[in-house]
């Protein structure tokens, strides 16, 4: 690049020098021609006048020649000055052109370097783009392969689901037959119990007195202060029901409506079983939603829930008002006025929650909480409590989602060893 610039400068200088010499030569030739023409003219004039007056003419010619010579010298000096000025201007222009050429060469060099850098960057970017395209193609191939695997997996899962649905339908049919047989068996047992009650003459007078009580609070008021199983009879009814009365906790007279202590009773039951009750009052049992409804519909009742964990630590939750609606209302829960030691916040379902069982989904979740939690309960959107879940022996390591839980007392993973739900009139 520098070699080409020097050659270009030399060419420009040579052209300028030739132009200058040519201009000087032309100027000198013009001066010579001008002087010769003037001299010839003057000489002719002198020759013509020499005849008339040679002496005067010679003097005059000499004077004129001196004057003209001086004038010509002045003109020659002026022309020479003009030539020198033009030469200087040409030299200055040549220098300016040379400087401009150097500047242009530097700019051209900088531009060339920038272009080279851009070429390098462009090559780097092209390589990057090619690498990214290669990776993108590999990822696309991987995604397509994963998609095919997922499609195969979904197809297999669909086949499994269809198979499970068939098995579930078969199990449902079998379960329906078993439920019918169980219902018939329970009805037969109930009839036998009623017959035995009617013809049992042992402690007849004492029993007649016991069945006249509507709840454990009346039994406690009558003077019976020992916890145990007692018989209740509702007013204007011959129907009797056996319950466990807690005569010791918080003033006594509590009618126990639910009790869990050893896991011997399965609480994953049907709607009808939860309606009528199941288990044994002397052990684990559920009194029955219908009986609880009849009790709590005759007055204002309070509820006490007693809890014990596997470290034998105890706590309780107390509700000032508690009632259960009718079957037409899905045994709807009504509670208010929480206090107690089993959490700053109540773990019980909110007021207005309907009861659900494994064959009756009345919760506010599309997931069928009763099936997931394996027990009947007042499920909202499953919620923080379920005292009718599976009884898992042990502590933190064995508790599962479908176990017995009371969330706001030591958290959802804290296992419970024993729990009791009991009610009595709020004014007692």
Secondary structure, 3 states (H helix, E strand, C coil): CHHHHHHHHHHHHHHHHHHHHHHHHHHHHHHHHHHHHHHHHHHHHHHHHHCCCHHHHHHHHHHHHHHHHHHHHHHHHHHHHHHHHHHHHHHHHHHHHHHHHHHHHHHHHHHHHHHHHHHHHHHHHHHHHHHHHHHHHHHHHHHHHHHHHHHHHHHHHHHHHHHHHHHHHHHHHHHHHHHHHHHHHHHHHHHHHHHHHHHCCCCHHHHHHHCCCCCHHHHHHCCCCCCEEEEEECCCCCCEEEEEEECCHHHCCEEEEEEECCCCCCCCCCHHHHHHCEECCCCCEECCHHHHHHHHCCCCEEEEEEEEECCCCEEEEEEEEEEECCHHHCCCEEEEEEEECCCCCCCCCCCCCCCEECCECCCCCCCCHHHHHCCCECCCCCCCEECCCECCCCCCCCCCCCECEECCCCCCCCCEEEEEEEEEECCC
